Structures are given as C-alpha cells and as structure tokens.
C-alpha cells in the first residue's frame, strides 16, 4: 500500500527570497552595505557578479508571480529593501518609486493567489548608517529601523498580513563582526558582535511594539537560522561545548523572541568574560512585552561540536573559545557547499519548539540544496533533471510531517528558492531554484523539482519515493 503524507489544511507551500537577492539595483535612493561592498571589492564576489541585476525581479515580478502560481505556490516570502523604500533615513519618509514598486508587487501576488510574507531586513543595512553611526552597534540605528518599520506598516499593513522583523539576524553578527565573511568584514570583535545581537533583539521587539500599536489585521514574527548543536559524545566536556553553542548560536535570539528574556547561563558567561552588552533600564520590559506571534526557522545543515581541542588563532573574544566544530564520520555531504545533509534535524527543531518555546506557531521558512554546474543535468527536453533536490526535500518533509503528527504547530514549508537567485559573495555559484535562470537572457526554465513541488502543493502532501 502507498503511504501518503498529508499536511494540515491551509498549509503554506512556497519559497523564500529577499529584495537584495532578486530585485537588482534599480531606482534606489540609497546603497546597502552589500551594494557598497561590491562597489569597492568586486573580486570578493564569485565571477565578480554583484547585486546590480540579480534576477531582475523589479522588471519581471508579474511573470515571476505567474510562474510561482504555475509551480503551485500559495505563499511567498521576500523582503522590503530599506534602501529602496525610504528616502530620508532619519525621518523614515518613503520614496515614491519604492512605494509604487512594492504596491505593484503586492497586487501581482494577490492576482495570482499568493500570500506574501514581508520581511523588513535581510542583511542589507543602508551603508550610510554603518559609516555615520557604526551600524547595529548604535542604538540610534535601532531607532531609525523602527521609523522605517512604521513607514512600511502604515503603507502596506492592511494588505500584507504576515510580517517578519529580521531574517537570520545572527548572521549579521557572525559574518560582519566575528568571522569577517560579510561586510564590514570585521574579525574577532566579540564585544561589538554581542552588542549587535542585543540591538537586533531590541529592534525586533520595538518593531513588534510599533506594529501592534497600529492595530493592523495581521501577525508579526522573526526568522532565525536554528541549527541544533549536536555534541560529539556524552562526555561532560562535549555536552558543555554543545550547551554553549546552543545558548549563543540559537537561544540568543530564540529566548528573547519567544520568552522575552536572554539565556541566564549565557549572560553570566558574557559578563564574566567582559563582553556583555550595554542596555537601558527600560529595555527589559520592552523585550518581555513584545514577543513574536510566530517563528520562521531556516534549516540547511546541522552543527556538530566538541570540547575545544585546538588552540584558537586569535586572542580576541569569539564564542569558539567554548567549542569547536566536529566532523562526524560517515556523514552525508552536499559537496558543493560542504554542508552535512541531516534531515532528522527538522524533527529535532520541531520538538524543541514544542517543548521549550510554548509550541508557538512556526514554519520551515528556508530549506534547500545548492548545486554548482546544474547545466550538466539538462535532459533531452531542455530542463534540469534535479532529482537530487527532490530527494533532499522529500527526506526533510518526511521528518517535518512526523513532527506535525506528534503535535508540532508547524504551518508551512518554504523552499529556498523559487528562481535561481544571487547569493551575496557566492553570487550565482550554487543554484537553489525550482526554476533555472539564464544569466545572459534572463529566461526562467522550470526544473524537474518545480513540477514535483506543484504536485506536492496541489495534493497538500506526497507519497515518499520509497513507499509502495
């Protein structure tokens, strides 16, 4: 007998992307830190491909939403670009061309029966705010972000009913201040990184407070890259390493988002090490009273850790002083990204949300498999035969379905991504989309996985390939 997996009624099926990775650099009154980075250091980007064109969504959004409808989408998450919507960064005054564009996007999505989830920030801080104030290390930038959020809510809050304050805010601190692989490319600035994390949490809470004060007909959450930290062994040392990695990498945003407080154990360690954030007396109440309505959780690969065995190559404070990565023998790997493939982590994440975070409504907001050189897999009909991606999604969805059956309050699944999109300094090196993008012509061609996803969405489930 076939064993069909059916998901709850009203389940969200779709994909995620972001403004800076799809729209292109057109008609923007400001540059983001990513735009600026490309301007001054284009060699940092794969094949020197920058964010100037990307998928050219700004000129193709109508046909792209029609394509998403063809792929069976009932929902899509993207981000508003602060640098496109806001003309005056100090006052929050909007730019008319930005307003018109996002209104057109909303209308095109609605026309195709696709519910939008709007995210306010996806690694794309206006460069002026980094140069002028120090970016997210500055409390004034938090205030400017809230003005921007209010403008977005007032313009689109009656039309878009699911909002997100940030996507993967931990990456801003890790990539920009600890490990130097995103602009401003600082390394080992532990105290700054901790202050950035604090301000991002505060900014999220203040944006939620603003949203609710406006009595808008929707919900608001945050999207986090939740990666379980699996210990190498049950030794006390490895368990302690795993606990710290969980506290810093996962709970540093999860706890304030859902419970309105920071992890006490982590706060003690940061204070002891002299890198604890600075805060104002009113902040604790703001965080406590403005928690999220829902979570988006991005998952690609697990984190495996062990007690520190090798000497750090820096004297600066970094969280790695309490753990180091561990490569599990016989692990499955996506060789193009070097990431372990471990679908069961989706179940573990779902159970953690159920048991530790009030079983708050959540959805799997990104999941995907990036592959380089997919043109090698074009079949005789001219489309990419990406059965490896289908297998990847099926495995993850099987574990997600099991978690839902056991009471997890998951309400959707979004793949990364609909159409092959630009990805920061990796540019178009690895492709993730259900549709291939020809960089020369802009043509979109549906892959085998796109047809598979359409069937899954229409049936609100699937029969796993191994069933009979």
Secondary structure, DSSP 8 states (H G I E B T S, - for coil): ---EEE--TT-EEEEE--HHHHS-S-S-SS-BHHHHHHHH-GGGSGGG--TTTTT-HHHHHHHHHHHHHHTT-SEEEEE--HHHHEEETTTTEE-HHHHHHHHHHHHHHHHTT-EEEEES-SS--BHHHHHHH-GGG-HHHHHHHHHHHHHHHHHHTTT--EEEEEE-HHHHHIIIIIB-SSTT--BS-HHHHHHHHHHHHHHHHHHHHHHHHTT-SSEEEEEEE---EEESSSSHHHHHHHHHHIIIIIIHHHHHHHHSS--HHHHHHHHHTT------TTHHHHHHH---SEEEEE-S--EEEE---S--S-SS--GGGG-EE---TT--EETTTTEE--THHHHHHHHHHHHHSTT--EEEEE----BS-GGGGB-TTSSB--HHHHHHHHHHHHHHHHHHHTT--EEEEEES-SB---BGGGBTSSB--SEEE-TTT--EEE-HHHHHHHHHHHHTEEE-TT--
